[in-house]
C-alpha cells in the first residue's frame, strides 16, 4: 500500500529505522483510508522504498529474516524516497531496497 498522505513525515519516521510498526490510526493518516482486510497474525509496517517512476511496480519478499523491496518502472524521473505500508508477521532484521527504471 502506497503512502499517499504526509510523505515527508513518513520518510522522517524511517530516519533511523528500516521499518516501523504502525497503529491503525497511522495507517489511515499515511494511506488516506483505514486498514482493510488485514491478514490474521500480521501488523502494518512502514517500510523504506524508493520509487524510480511515478507509478512503479513494487514487490516485497523475504530472504531469511531480511525483507527485500523492489520498485521498477518505465520512464525517466528522479528517484524518490517513498515509504510503503506492508503487512508482516514479524519485524524484519534488515530491509534491502532496490529500484530500476527503463526508457
N, C-alpha and C positions, 0 to 999 in steps of 0.2 A: 504494500500500500504506500503510495507516494505521500510525502509531506507536502501539502498544498498551502497551508497557512503558517505564518510566522516562521519561515525557513531560517532566518538569522538566529532565532532563539533555539531552534532545533540543532543547528550547527554548533552553537555555543555550549549546549548540553554535552556535546561529544568532544569538547576541547581536550579533555584528559582521559577519555574513555573511548573504547571502540564500540561499545553497546551499552545502553542504559534501559533498564526495565521501566515501562510506563504504566501509569494508572489509567483507568478508563477515561477520566477527565482530560488527561494529557493527550490520549489518542484523539479524542474529539477536538481538542484545541489544535493539534497539528494536522489532522486529516480533514477537519471540517465536518465530520459526522461521527456518531458514536460507533464503537466497535460492533461488527456484525459477524455472526456465525463463527465465533471464536472456538477453535478446536479444543476439545477436552484435554486437560493436562498441560495446556500451554499458557504463555503470558506474552503480552505485547512488549516488544523491544524496539527502541530507536537504534538504528544501525547505520554506521558510516556507509556512504555510497558516493560515487562520482558519476555525473551524467555527461556523456560526450556530445549529446544532442538534446534537443528539447523534449523528445518523446522516445527514449531508448527502450529496447527490450531488456528486461532485468531478470537475472536468475540468481538464486541463492541456494547454496548447498553445503553440506557438512563434509569435512575430511577429518576424521577422528574428533577431537574437541575444538577444531577450528572451523569458523564459518567463512565461506568464500562468497563474495558478492561480485557479480559481473554485470556491466551495463554496456550495451553495444547499440549502434545505430548508424543510419545513413545520413550524410550531410556534413556540413562544416560549421562547427560552432565552438565556442570556448568551453573547455571542460569546467564543470561547476560542481562544487560540493553540494550534494542533495541527499540528505539522510532519507531512509525509508523505514517504514514500520513493518516488522515481521513478527509472526507468532512462533515462538520457540518453546520447546520442552525443557531447555536448560540454557544457562548463560554461557556464551562462547568464551573459550580461553583467549582466542585471538580472532580478529576479523581481518581478512585479506581482501582488498578492493582492487579490481582491475576494470578498465574501460577501453573501448575501441570504437573508432568511427571510420567510415569509408565513404569515399565520394562516388 
